[in-house]
């Protein structure tokens, strides 16, 4: 989905930027151009960036090698 129509930035672009370490809207604007023209996408772009960063911060459970489930 296009988030920033002015600069052709998609939700995928924003998630990719977050995965690459982008942390702030200012940094996202520098990397992708989102929000640099009319600014109507800033709220949605900020939310997507925050969501993407939150997903990355979730710890994944680690399974210990050799553990087997009881049947």
C-alpha positions as CSV (number, residue, x, y, z in Angstrom):
1,X,0.0,0.0,0.0
2,X,1.2,3.5,-0.8
3,X,1.7,5.6,2.3
4,X,3.4,8.6,0.7
5,X,1.9,9.1,-2.7
6,X,4.0,12.2,-3.3
7,X,7.3,10.2,-3.1
8,X,6.0,6.7,-3.9
9,X,6.8,5.3,-0.5
10,X,5.0,2.1,0.4
11,X,4.4,0.3,3.7
12,X,7.0,-2.3,2.6
13,X,9.5,0.5,2.2
14,X,8.9,1.7,5.7
15,X,9.1,-1.8,7.2
16,X,12.4,-2.3,5.3
17,X,13.8,1.0,6.6
18,X,12.8,0.0,10.2
19,X,14.6,-3.4,9.7
20,X,17.7,-1.5,8.4
21,X,17.8,0.5,11.7
22,X,15.6,3.5,11.0
23,X,14.3,4.8,14.3
24,X,12.7,8.2,13.8
25,X,10.4,9.9,11.4
26,X,13.2,12.4,10.5
27,X,15.4,9.5,9.7
28,X,12.6,7.8,7.7
29,X,12.2,11.0,5.7
30,X,15.9,11.2,4.9
31,X,16.0,7.5,3.8
32,X,12.7,7.3,1.8
33,X,11.4,10.9,1.3
34,X,8.2,10.0,3.1
35,X,6.7,13.2,4.6
36,X,9.0,15.6,2.8
37,X,6.4,17.0,0.4
38,X,2.8,17.7,1.6
39,X,3.2,15.9,4.9
40,X,-0.3,14.3,4.9
41,X,1.4,10.8,5.3
42,X,3.4,11.6,8.4
43,X,1.0,10.2,10.9
44,X,0.5,6.9,9.1
45,X,4.2,6.6,8.3
46,X,5.1,7.3,12.0
47,X,2.6,4.6,13.1
48,X,4.0,2.0,10.7
49,X,7.5,2.8,11.7
50,X,6.7,2.4,15.4
51,X,4.8,-0.8,14.8
52,X,7.7,-2.2,12.8
53,X,10.2,-1.3,15.5
54,X,7.9,-2.8,18.2
55,X,7.7,-6.1,16.3
56,X,11.5,-6.2,16.1
57,X,11.8,-5.6,19.8
58,X,9.7,-8.6,20.7
59,X,11.8,-11.3,22.2
60,X,11.4,-14.7,20.6
61,X,11.3,-17.7,22.9
62,X,14.3,-19.9,22.7
63,X,14.0,-23.7,22.8
64,X,16.8,-25.5,24.5
65,X,18.4,-28.2,22.2
66,X,17.6,-31.7,23.1
67,X,14.3,-30.9,24.8
68,X,11.5,-33.2,23.5
69,X,7.8,-32.7,24.0
70,X,6.1,-35.3,26.1
71,X,3.6,-37.3,24.1
